[in-house]
Amino acid sequence: MPYWSKAMSYGHNFRTQTKTMSDYSITLKPVYSRTVPIPIGINLPDEWSLSWHQSETFNALSDPQIDVVFNTAMTGDGKSLAAYLQSMTGKTYTLAMYPTNELARDQERQVQDYKGKFQPKYDPQIFRLTGATLEDFVETNQLSSKQQGIVNLTDNSEILLTNPDIFHYIHQFRYLRSDSNNTRWGDNADKVFRKVDDLYKLFVFDEFHVFSSPQIASVFNAMLLMKHTGYKGKFLFLSATPSELLQGFLSRSGFKHREINPVTEGAYCFTQADEKCWRQISQPIALVFPNDLQPNARSGYDWIVENAESIILKFFLDYPDSKGAIILNSIAAVYKLLGKLQPLFKQHNLTVLPNTSLTGESERARSIIDADLLIGTSTIDVGVDFKINFLVFEASSAANFIQRFGRLGRHQGFPIYRAYALIPNFLISRLFEDKNEKAASLADGDEYDRVFFNNAIRDSWLFVNQFEGYSKRWGSVQSFYVWNELRKKQMQAAYPDAAKNFETDIFNALQVSVRSRYGEINRCLEAKQHKIIDEARSFRGSSQLDCAIYDTTNSNEPERDRFKTYNLPGLLSNFIFEVMDNDEFRLKAEKAGISFTRRYKDALCCLQLRDYREMRENWHFYHAGNVSELARIGKVQILRGLEVTTGENAISNALCQRGIVCYISDRRRDELRAKLGLPMQFQAYGLSDRPDDRDPPYTIAFGQSALLLETLTWHWKPKEDEGWIC
């Protein structure tokens, strides 16, 4: 019996044995990717072949008529090789950007493996650059600044793996030397970005679909700056769901782009195929939808606890040498489950390890390799390639569902592949039950190909707002600063037409005049609201509510890895902690070799993490002033005097003294989420002028979320139907 048929028979067994009467289950067919003859000029390692999309991406990046390439191949189909093929077979210096440090670390291993197999003659040096590694590099080499660190690293790294945050700040002129007392002294605006852009001929953005409008606007502004200052290289976006918003901006500003789409070109099939022309990229998968999960934050956690032994552990006992992952939305749920699953699995010599933003560097690296069962959050759902045949996952959107489900079935060698999708029962109903004369997308027990299934997930999911208006309202603040730098004498001498052409392209793409932003930005600065401008110029938003953490929950964690940061709302809801004196925290950090000033100088307060709450704490933000008047302002503002209704007084005292960039709405949080389709992780919280209020009538959003919310609600009238204050 063929390998894939054997797995199918296991899938049938599974449906009859491990699902309840109320659950639904389907089988996903295997996926095969079409291979093609090797293009002229490419030498592959022995027994290697290229998929259609890899060959087409190579050709598109070699085409002088194309500026930007979008590769939309399925997860597991080798988009990484498509990105690095030119650097492995030629001499294309490449800067690749990844949304998470975990993915960058995973890809560093992958690229080193490519280098070992391809043996490129020019021996490219590979370096992974993050904010932390840059600081360490500067300190270790006793350099004068981060600017010098970036210059040194680019001089010595033919392949640089980093994050789009650093790319953004380079092209927003953040690594320049200046003197506020002498405006004539300082670096030219192009000192750093010109160095980087001249060296790297290919800029790669991986998993870019995880980003929202602020990041899309940021990358577009940077690309436009590069276009008008002489960049001659290429841009490659790797994403199963490319951004229509970005593609629209590119088209309207003169970028020539091409989409490489294997689905529309018939480059996938879903039945056993000729191995000479087709390569299997995904195994058949048995997928179960438990149908009794209520739409609340705890239901997935409760299901896992209830089925820890009867379903999860049983799978590992039935199929020895299996590897699995649980991917959840809540970081607190991960650590609470860890305490329940580790002792259960340890009885059978099986290892359960965490991988979250709170997991230390050493344990995070170990977890990918050593865990029989890995429990994590978004740190592992974005592109990380680990070999598993069992998956339990929550999802916050259709794209998130497809992304997480895509972690499974990528590697051969297991007898069975099984997944449990922990999504609310009303979504299950949309998928499996007829509604208003519309036939159900899926039927219990049936078999589907991956393309049909992904479309069914997208069609059945709730609307999630894409914040299309952000780029015009706030993304244009970044545009103004780029244009303003291009207007300066030194820049005009080097790039005579850049300011004018940049201004024209911004107007065509965003439908906004950068000149019109001057007055608004100036008024904001004169009113000492520069924090709002800083927020608009950031990439992912500032960390206004981040706290310095000393984590004592894991006794095996190295001392250096115990020092972390985490946001205050998440801490208040899910963790047990106590306030630490700043000096005590600083001494501990410096003893562990960590600079407090460099890493924690902007922290709201210092906390020692003790444990995780079994039940979420019910709390809200509180302000003693007239919140109704604050809500009627209808704009992003800087607010002082904010407190919280739980935790120690020291936390509220620290919060009260800080000016926070926020937006206040006179609608309740649940109403806003439902009406506006706000993403699950959107930073919006209940607000009241009474500390004992059980149902806060106002909503407050912070930082970048405040800017996003304002773009959706600025035109609303207050509920009292009073005149709108602009």
PEUR-V307411 format. One line per field, one symbol per residue. ss: DSSP state (H for helix, E for strand, L for the rest). phi: phi as a letter, one per 20 degrees, with the letter a starting at -180 (. if undefined). psi: psi as a letter, one per 30 degrees, with the letter a starting at -180 (. if undefined). A space follows every 10 residues. Layout:
ss: ???
phi: ???
psi: ???
This chain:
ss: LLHHHHHHHH HHHHHHHLLL LLLEEEEELL EEEEEELLLL LLLLLLLLLE EHHHHHHHHH HLLLLLLEEE ELLLLLLLHH HHHHHHHHHL LLLEEEELLL HHHHHHHHHH HHHHHHHHLL LLLLLEEELL HHHHHHHHHH LLLLLHHHHH HHHHHLLLEE EELHHHHHHH LLLLLLLELL LLLLLELLLL HHHHHHHHHL LEEEEELHHH LLHHHHHHHH HHHHHHHHLL LLLEEEEELL LLLHHHHHHH HHLLLLEEEE LLLLLLLEEL LLLLLLLEEE EELLEEEEEL LLLLLLLLHH HHHHHHLHHH HHHHHHHHLL LLLEEEELLL HHHHHHHHHH HHHHHHLLLL LEEEELLLLL HHHHHHHHHH LLEEEELHHH HLLLLLLLLE EEELLLLHHH HHHHHLLLLL LLLLLLLEEE ELLLHHHHHH HHLLELLELL LLLLLLEELH HHHHHHHHHH LLLLLLLLLH HHHHHHHHHH HHHHHHLLHH HHHHLLLHHH HHHHHHHHHH LLLLLHHHHH HHHHHHLLLH HHHHHHHLLL LLLLLEEEEE ELLLLLLLHH HHEEEEEHHH HHHHEEEEEE LHHHHHHHHH HLLLLHHHHH LLLLLEEEEE EELLLLLLLL EEELLLHHHH HHLLLLEEEL LEEELLLLHH HHHHHHHLLE EEEEELLLHH HHHHHHLLLL LLLEEEEELL LLLLLLLEEE EEHHHHHHHH HHHLLLLLLL LLLLLL
phi: .ggfffffff ffgffedcce feedbcceff ccdfecgfff nddeggmebd fgfffffgff feefedeccd ddfffnenff fgfdfffedb cdfcddccfc ffffffffff fffgffeelg felfedcddc gfffffffff eleeafgfff fffffccfcd dbcfffgfff edmedeebcf ebfedqffge geffffffee ebdddelfff edggffffff gfffgfgedn fdecccddaf cfffffffgf ffdnfeccde cfffemeccc cgcfffdcdf dbefcecddg dceffbfeff ffffffdgef dffggfffcg mfcbbcdced fffgfffgfe egffffgdld ddcebcfeff gfffffffee ffcddbcffd ednfdceccb bcbebdafff gffffffdne cfodfbcccc eedffffgff fdcfclmeff fccgnedcef fffffffffe effcfelgff fffdffffgg ffgfffefgf fffecgdfff ffgfffffed lbeffffgff ffffffeldf fffgffefed oedfdfdfdd edfcfefggf ffebcbfggf fffccdbcfd fgffffffff fendffffdc feffadcded adffcffebb fccfeefgff ffgmcfbddd neccebnfgf ffffffeeed fbcddedfgf fffffdmffg efeccfcbec fefecgedcc ddlfffffff fecfefefff meffee
psi: kleeeeeeee eeeeefehkl fflkklkkll kkkkllkklk fkjllkgllk leeeeeeeee ffjffkekkj jgllkgghfe eeegeefffa ijkkjkkkfl eeeeeefeee eeeeeeefhk egikkkkkkl eeeeeeeeee ghlfleeeee eeeefgjfjk kalfeeeefe gghfglkljf fjffklkkfg eeeeeeeeek fkkkjkhfff laeeeeeeee eeeeeeeggg kgalkkkjkf iljeeeeeee efggkjlkkj jfefgggklg lklkfffkkk fklkkkkkjk ggklilffee eeeeeegeef eeeeefeeil glklkkjlfk eeeefeeefe eeeeeffghk kklljaffkl eeeeeeeeef kekkkabfff fifkjljlgk kkklkfleee eeeefffkgf klfkflkklk jillffeeee efkkkhgkkk elkkflklle eeeeeeeeff llkkkfhffe eeeeffeeee eeeeefflee eeeeiegeee eeeeeeeeef hkkfeffeee eeeeefghhf eeeeeffleg llhegkkkkj jgfjffkkee ffjlllkeee eeeflkllkk keeeeeeeee eggkjeeefg fgkelkkjke akkekkkjll kkkfajeeee efeglkljkl gkllglllee eeeeeefkjk klkkkgklee eeeeefhkle gkiklkklgk fgkfikflkk klbeeeeeee ffgffkllff hlkkj.
